[in-house]
Amino acid sequence: MDLRLDRLVEWATHIIRREADLALDASVEMVSGDASFRRYFRLRGMGRSWILVDAPPEKEDNPRFIAIANEWRSHDVTVPRVIGSDIEQGFMLLEDFGDTLLWAALHEDSANEATILALYRGAIEQLVHLQGVPCAELPKYDAELLQTEMALFRDWLCQQQLELALSDSEQQMLTDTFALLQREALAQPVVTVHRDYHSRNLMVLEEGKLGVIDFQDAVAGPATYDLVSLLRDCYVRWPQAMVEELMAHYWELARPAGRYRGDWAQFVRDVDLMGMQRHIKAAGIFARLNLRDGKPTYLADVPNTCQYLVEVSARYPELQPFHDWLAQRLIPALDKLTQ
């Protein structure tokens, strides 16, 4: 028996009957949980459907979610409409964007290079538009937050998940690496950042249009952050030539729009080093999800995430100590974990 779900359905049904004037005899199905404490359900009735969100108020910042949704919709970003909310209970009723994640569309049997590129170009075009939304009211992606995120890698993946006893010199090497990545990130132009703009947070809607979900952690931060989240996705990998083609598509749109004005060489460096920061964070989060939250499926994404770190660190002399340590210490330990 799920008393909280029963209350959520009763509350949402009342809202729908009032707003849509429907005598609703509804059915409910689980849509998904995610990496947070939120749960999602689909409510169906009278040939229509809605998304119910159970987001415990002691765990989730629901007012922030609603404020961002309303602000972004006012700037024509395709996010679900918040039809109703009960902040005290942690309930929300949202527009239903359907079931087709970008990730699923990319893996359909009918998907080919042309359709995949078209989907990614659409995602990049929406990203450039999103980056133009005013960000003054968003939290800043500052030095403290960048460092806190990267510390997850050392604390949760290295020391707890892989049980690596890090020497003083290894600790210093990680500190120096994190400081470099922090400096590089803070030197970038500041725009609105979704912070998880990837294949599992974009929905394919009618006629290939893409909807954006899971945006409640948005910040004002580095211009390349969301792009690298999309193109060097922890959940899917593409050939480098395709990634570079799509990077060029963003660069060609972002420069005249004022989102990013650096030359191509600087842009490539910014994407690479921003990606290092993100993948360091993500690998730590995946370990924490396993150890703290009892969600072991995310461990399967750690090897791909860390492989990005190996590949990119090899391109930069200033990251050579980190690259050598990854190859000699982290990857062998990770291989043992995944065997």
Wavefront OBJ file of the C-alpha trace (Angstrom):
o trace
v 0.000 0.000 0.000
v 1.384 3.402 -1.026
v -0.545 5.992 0.985
v 1.533 8.856 -0.368
v 0.720 7.854 -3.949
v -2.970 7.583 -3.045
v -2.912 11.145 -1.710
v -1.048 12.362 -4.799
v -3.605 10.797 -7.169
v -6.528 12.167 -5.184
v -4.997 15.650 -5.166
v -4.141 15.575 -8.911
v -7.566 14.232 -9.898
v -9.201 17.104 -8.033
v -7.002 19.630 -9.873
v -7.777 18.093 -13.276
v -11.509 17.970 -12.643
v -11.419 21.630 -11.665
v -9.065 22.880 -14.408
v -10.179 20.707 -17.339
v -13.786 20.108 -16.303
v -13.361 16.364 -16.757
v -15.270 13.685 -14.865
v -12.040 11.745 -14.538
v -11.973 7.983 -13.955
v -8.193 7.727 -14.021
v -5.548 5.007 -14.070
v -2.008 5.453 -12.776
v 1.273 3.883 -13.838
v 4.841 4.346 -12.666
v 6.961 6.290 -15.143
v 10.294 6.306 -13.347
v 12.327 7.280 -10.384
v 15.569 9.090 -11.050
v 18.876 9.855 -9.370
v 17.088 12.101 -6.873
v 14.293 11.385 -4.399
v 11.556 12.241 -6.903
v 9.079 9.707 -8.292
v 7.089 10.156 -11.502
v 3.716 8.654 -12.421
v 1.469 8.946 -15.449
v -2.216 9.585 -14.845
v -4.508 8.621 -17.727
v -8.163 9.340 -18.296
v -10.619 10.499 -20.963
v -8.011 9.946 -23.677
v -5.548 12.311 -22.028
v -2.542 11.971 -19.742
v -0.620 13.966 -17.147
v 2.563 13.495 -15.128
v 2.360 13.338 -11.350
v 5.497 14.160 -9.371
v 6.092 12.988 -5.837
v 8.966 15.167 -4.596
v 9.234 15.100 -0.780
v 9.644 18.728 0.336
v 12.306 17.850 2.905
v 14.429 16.361 0.085
v 13.628 18.457 -3.020
v 13.482 22.192 -3.727
v 10.093 22.241 -5.446
v 9.628 26.034 -5.436
v 12.863 26.322 -7.390
v 11.670 23.756 -9.951
v 8.416 25.658 -10.448
v 10.122 29.048 -10.698
v 12.583 27.809 -13.342
v 9.833 26.056 -15.314
v 7.741 29.212 -15.421
v 10.689 31.455 -16.288
v 11.978 29.214 -19.067
v 8.515 28.741 -20.562
v 8.143 32.519 -20.660
v 11.272 32.556 -22.859
v 9.959 29.800 -25.145
v 12.107 26.979 -23.808
v 10.193 23.724 -24.232
v 9.696 22.575 -20.640
v 6.540 20.960 -19.211
v 3.840 23.284 -17.947
v 3.278 23.117 -14.200
v -0.504 22.686 -14.029
v -0.723 22.498 -10.259
v 1.442 22.165 -7.168
v 1.175 21.571 -3.441
v 4.457 22.764 -1.947
v 3.672 21.563 1.555
v 3.034 17.973 0.460
v 5.635 17.948 -2.325
v 3.169 17.195 -5.137
v 3.212 18.530 -8.687
v 0.995 17.987 -11.731
v 2.811 18.486 -15.033
v 2.135 18.441 -18.749
v 2.972 15.016 -20.190
v 5.848 15.018 -22.698
v 5.358 11.319 -23.505
v 7.728 8.377 -23.227
v 10.406 8.916 -25.867
v 13.686 9.999 -24.364
v 16.329 11.241 -26.768
v 18.408 8.262 -25.614
v 15.703 5.856 -26.822
v 15.299 7.657 -30.148
v 19.046 7.443 -30.751
v 18.921 3.670 -30.238
v 15.874 2.860 -32.358
v 16.435 0.284 -35.110
v 15.465 2.894 -37.678
v 17.991 5.463 -36.408
v 20.786 6.278 -38.840
v 23.516 8.894 -38.946
v 21.282 11.459 -40.620
v 18.466 11.142 -38.066
v 20.907 11.103 -35.158
v 22.645 14.250 -36.387
v 19.291 15.952 -36.910
v 18.255 15.209 -33.330
v 21.529 16.520 -31.954
v 21.392 19.650 -34.084
v 17.919 20.303 -32.695
v 19.220 19.834 -29.158
v 22.095 22.233 -29.833
v 19.806 24.854 -31.331
v 17.559 24.704 -28.285
v 20.631 24.879 -26.046
v 21.834 28.086 -27.695
v 18.338 29.515 -27.164
v 18.289 28.348 -23.534
v 21.640 29.997 -22.887
v 20.038 33.335 -23.747
v 17.559 33.113 -20.872
v 18.554 35.642 -18.170
v 20.584 33.941 -15.445
v 21.063 36.680 -12.851
v 18.630 35.014 -10.437
v 20.214 31.562 -10.704
v 22.842 30.291 -8.246
v 26.385 30.782 -9.502
v 28.483 27.847 -10.641
v 31.301 29.207 -8.506
v 34.644 27.900 -7.299
v 33.139 26.322 -4.194
v 30.538 24.361 -6.144
v 33.057 23.214 -8.762
v 35.404 21.975 -6.040
v 32.609 20.301 -4.071
v 31.565 18.393 -7.172
v 35.067 17.199 -8.015
v 35.648 16.085 -4.430
v 32.925 13.463 -4.997
v 35.338 11.649 -7.322
v 38.051 11.370 -4.689
v 35.751 10.675 -1.749
v 33.103 8.384 -3.214
v 34.674 6.674 -6.231
v 38.353 6.448 -5.319
v 38.326 6.020 -1.568
v 34.968 4.396 -0.863
v 33.919 2.509 -3.993
v 37.369 1.412 -5.211
v 38.973 1.464 -1.734
v 42.110 3.187 -3.031
v 44.453 4.357 -0.273
v 45.647 7.627 -1.770
v 49.167 8.748 -0.858
v 50.007 12.354 -0.016
v 51.449 12.822 -3.502
v 48.311 11.406 -5.117
v 46.128 13.681 -3.007
v 48.239 16.666 -4.079
v 48.046 15.626 -7.739
v 44.248 15.512 -7.516
v 44.170 18.880 -5.739
v 46.330 20.430 -8.485
v 44.182 18.875 -11.231
v 40.960 20.101 -9.671
v 42.412 23.608 -9.247
v 43.366 23.752 -12.925
v 39.925 22.635 -14.065
v 38.280 25.106 -11.715
v 40.301 28.029 -13.087
v 39.555 27.078 -16.668
v 35.825 26.735 -16.009
v 35.560 30.103 -14.271
v 37.313 31.829 -17.182
v 34.508 30.913 -19.593
v 31.562 33.164 -20.522
v 28.654 32.801 -18.071
v 25.251 31.673 -19.368
v 22.202 29.796 -18.130
v 23.283 26.186 -17.512
v 20.782 23.319 -17.269
v 23.492 21.188 -15.624
v 22.204 17.822 -16.872
v 21.515 18.495 -20.538
v 21.914 14.991 -21.960
v 20.092 12.159 -23.700
v 18.066 11.091 -20.654
v 16.772 14.586 -19.922
v 15.573 15.497 -23.415
v 12.264 14.186 -24.723
v 11.409 13.703 -28.398
v 8.026 15.324 -29.005
v 5.913 15.675 -32.134
v 7.774 16.293 -35.389
v 11.127 15.731 -33.699
v 10.894 18.758 -31.400
v 12.785 18.284 -28.145
v 11.407 18.924 -24.675
v 13.641 19.633 -21.672
v 13.132 18.007 -18.267
v 15.012 17.685 -14.938
v 16.162 21.310 -14.936
v 15.775 22.160 -11.248
v 19.544 22.315 -10.631
v 20.107 25.077 -13.193
v 22.881 27.575 -12.473
v 24.681 30.525 -14.039
v 27.875 28.958 -15.299
v 30.360 28.089 -18.059
v 29.109 28.272 -21.633
v 30.413 24.851 -22.694
v 29.058 22.864 -19.743
v 25.733 21.769 -21.241
v 27.283 21.164 -24.656
v 29.797 18.688 -23.273
v 27.032 17.044 -21.220
v 25.186 16.457 -24.480
v 28.018 15.413 -26.787
v 30.169 13.471 -24.329
v 27.195 11.917 -22.609
v 27.908 9.493 -19.762
v 25.169 7.225 -21.150
v 26.085 7.087 -24.840
v 29.278 7.521 -26.877
v 29.746 8.763 -30.442
v 32.719 8.786 -32.852
v 35.026 11.754 -32.385
v 34.380 12.995 -35.930
v 30.639 13.226 -35.223
v 31.261 14.999 -31.921
v 33.514 17.542 -33.616
v 30.950 18.166 -36.350
v 28.307 18.886 -33.717
v 30.708 21.023 -31.690
v 31.210 23.116 -34.831
v 27.435 23.468 -35.210
v 27.214 24.920 -31.713
v 30.241 27.194 -32.211
v 28.829 28.595 -35.447
v 25.517 29.405 -33.726
v 26.882 30.565 -30.381
v 29.322 33.171 -31.673
v 26.825 35.414 -33.509
v 24.342 34.914 -30.650
v 26.934 36.183 -28.172
v 26.982 33.007 -26.093
v 30.644 32.200 -26.823
v 33.130 34.420 -28.673
v 36.425 32.520 -28.434
v 38.225 31.107 -31.465
v 38.047 27.437 -32.421
v 41.243 26.399 -30.618
v 40.096 28.027 -27.375
v 36.654 26.513 -27.790
v 38.042 22.981 -28.160
v 40.167 23.461 -25.046
v 37.200 24.830 -23.105
v 35.013 21.889 -24.122
v 37.729 19.380 -23.241
v 38.538 20.768 -19.808
v 34.915 21.460 -18.927
v 34.202 17.856 -19.858
v 36.957 16.722 -17.507
v 35.306 18.552 -14.616
v 31.889 17.145 -15.448
v 33.073 13.562 -15.834
v 35.072 13.714 -12.604
v 31.888 14.846 -10.865
v 29.664 12.290 -12.602
v 31.907 9.337 -11.765
v 31.786 10.350 -8.115
v 28.026 10.760 -8.186
v 27.541 7.316 -9.744
v 29.549 5.762 -6.901
v 27.558 7.727 -4.324
v 24.276 6.622 -5.889
v 25.413 3.038 -5.441
v 26.834 3.262 -1.954
v 24.572 5.807 -0.279
v 21.315 5.527 -2.200
v 21.241 1.829 -3.106
v 21.123 2.443 -6.879
v 23.811 0.090 -8.272
v 22.749 0.380 -11.920
v 24.670 3.657 -12.221
v 27.966 1.812 -11.697
v 27.634 0.498 -15.255
v 28.160 4.067 -16.513
v 31.411 4.659 -14.610
v 33.763 2.986 -17.162
v 32.516 5.104 -20.079
v 32.682 8.234 -17.927
v 36.257 7.528 -16.825
v 37.330 6.604 -20.346
v 36.535 10.182 -21.372
v 38.930 11.319 -18.628
v 41.700 9.085 -19.961
v 41.227 10.221 -23.548
v 41.048 13.957 -22.889
v 43.823 14.125 -20.283
v 46.189 12.558 -22.847
v 45.885 15.696 -25.022
v 47.177 18.214 -22.465
v 50.716 18.237 -20.995
v 49.479 19.966 -17.835
v 47.213 16.956 -17.215
v 49.900 14.331 -17.792
v 50.268 13.445 -14.076
v 46.518 12.905 -13.830
v 46.501 10.889 -17.059
v 49.315 8.627 -15.830
v 47.560 8.096 -12.504
v 44.289 7.229 -14.249
v 46.028 4.654 -16.433
v 48.150 3.139 -13.685
v 45.867 3.284 -10.653
v 42.245 4.107 -11.355
v 41.486 2.091 -14.486
v 42.988 -1.198 -13.153
v 40.943 -0.792 -9.954
v 37.850 -0.020 -12.011
v 38.451 -3.088 -14.189
v 38.461 -5.279 -11.068
v 35.199 -3.705 -9.918
v 33.411 -4.383 -13.211
v 34.708 -7.922 -13.814
l 1 2 3 4 5 6 7 8 9 10 11 12 13 14 15 16 17 18 19 20 21 22 23 24 25 26 27 28 29 30 31 32 33 34 35 36 37 38 39 40 41 42 43 44 45 46 47 48 49 50 51 52 53 54 55 56 57 58 59 60 61 62 63 64 65 66 67 68 69 70 71 72 73 74 75 76 77 78 79 80 81 82 83 84 85 86 87 88 89 90 91 92 93 94 95 96 97 98 99 100 101 102 103 104 105 106 107 108 109 110 111 112 113 114 115 116 117 118 119 120 121 122 123 124 125 126 127 128 129 130 131 132 133 134 135 136 137 138 139 140 141 142 143 144 145 146 147 148 149 150 151 152 153 154 155 156 157 158 159 160 161 162 163 164 165 166 167 168 169 170 171 172 173 174 175 176 177 178 179 180 181 182 183 184 185 186 187 188 189 190 191 192 193 194 195 196 197 198 199 200 201 202 203 204 205 206 207 208 209 210 211 212 213 214 215 216 217 218 219 220 221 222 223 224 225 226 227 228 229 230 231 232 233 234 235 236 237 238 239 240 241 242 243 244 245 246 247 248 249 250 251 252 253 254 255 256 257 258 259 260 261 262 263 264 265 266 267 268 269 270 271 272 273 274 275 276 277 278 279 280 281 282 283 284 285 286 287 288 289 290 291 292 293 294 295 296 297 298 299 300 301 302 303 304 305 306 307 308 309 310 311 312 313 314 315 316 317 318 319 320 321 322 323 324 325 326 327 328 329 330 331 332 333 334 335 336 337 338 339
